Amino acid sequence: MSEIYATSQTTHSSVFHNKFPSPLGFHWFQTVSVWSHRINQRKTLMQMSDRLLVDIGLTREQISEECEKPFWIKGKYCN
């Protein structure tokens, strides 16, 4: 049983290394993912109604300020 588990881990590890051959490649992928997530969060905030913003404790002005920031800059309300 342990041999099957070890083989499974080795296979997963080699697949991971083939996908991201270097730490730099993985770092790039992770950075782009964060940027994409930030863009989506800011779009969602802009589309929220005033009632929803009151529910989460934010004002339209705070959201506008947040959404004016470039996607590569971490905001106060978006990771």
C-alpha positions as CSV (number, residue, x, y, z in Angstrom):
1,M,0.0,0.0,0.0
2,S,2.8,2.4,0.9
3,E,4.5,1.8,-2.5
4,I,1.4,2.9,-4.4
5,Y,1.2,6.1,-2.3
6,A,4.9,6.8,-2.9
7,T,4.5,6.3,-6.6
8,S,1.5,8.6,-6.6
9,Q,3.4,11.4,-4.9
10,T,6.3,11.1,-7.2
11,T,4.0,11.3,-10.3
12,H,2.3,14.4,-8.9
13,S,5.6,16.0,-8.1
14,S,7.0,15.4,-11.6
15,V,3.8,16.8,-13.1
16,F,4.1,19.9,-11.0
17,H,7.7,20.4,-12.0
18,N,6.9,20.0,-15.7
19,K,4.2,22.7,-15.4
20,F,6.5,25.1,-13.6
21,P,10.0,24.3,-14.5
22,S,11.5,27.0,-12.2
23,P,10.5,28.9,-9.0
24,L,10.4,32.0,-11.2
25,G,7.7,30.5,-13.4
26,F,5.6,29.6,-10.4
27,H,6.1,33.1,-8.9
28,W,5.0,34.7,-12.2
29,F,1.9,32.5,-12.3
30,Q,1.0,33.3,-8.7
31,T,1.5,37.1,-9.3
32,V,-0.8,37.0,-12.4
33,S,-3.4,35.1,-10.4
34,V,-3.4,37.7,-7.6
35,W,-3.7,40.5,-10.2
36,S,-6.6,38.8,-11.9
37,H,-8.4,38.2,-8.6
38,R,-7.9,41.9,-7.7
39,I,-9.5,43.0,-11.0
40,N,-12.5,40.7,-10.4
41,Q,-13.0,41.9,-6.8
42,R,-12.9,45.6,-7.9
43,K,-15.4,44.9,-10.7
44,T,-17.7,43.2,-8.2
45,L,-17.5,46.0,-5.7
46,M,-18.3,48.6,-8.4
47,Q,-21.4,46.6,-9.4
48,M,-22.8,46.3,-5.9
49,S,-25.9,48.3,-5.0
50,D,-25.7,50.9,-2.3
51,R,-27.8,48.6,0.0
52,L,-25.2,45.9,-0.3
53,L,-22.4,48.3,0.4
54,V,-24.1,49.4,3.6
55,D,-24.4,45.8,4.6
56,I,-20.6,45.3,4.3
57,G,-19.8,48.7,5.8
58,L,-18.4,50.5,2.8
59,T,-19.4,53.7,1.0
60,R,-19.5,54.4,-2.7
61,E,-16.6,56.9,-2.2
62,Q,-14.5,54.2,-0.6
63,I,-15.2,51.8,-3.5
64,S,-14.4,54.5,-6.1
65,E,-11.1,55.2,-4.3
66,E,-10.3,51.5,-4.3
67,C,-11.2,50.9,-7.9
68,E,-9.0,53.9,-9.1
69,K,-5.9,52.0,-8.0
70,P,-4.0,50.0,-10.6
71,F,-4.5,46.2,-10.4
72,W,-0.8,45.7,-9.3
73,I,-1.3,47.8,-6.2
74,K,-2.9,46.1,-3.2
75,G,-5.8,48.0,-1.9
76,K,-7.4,48.5,1.4
77,Y,-10.5,46.4,0.6
78,C,-9.1,44.1,-2.2
79,N,-6.3,41.6,-1.5
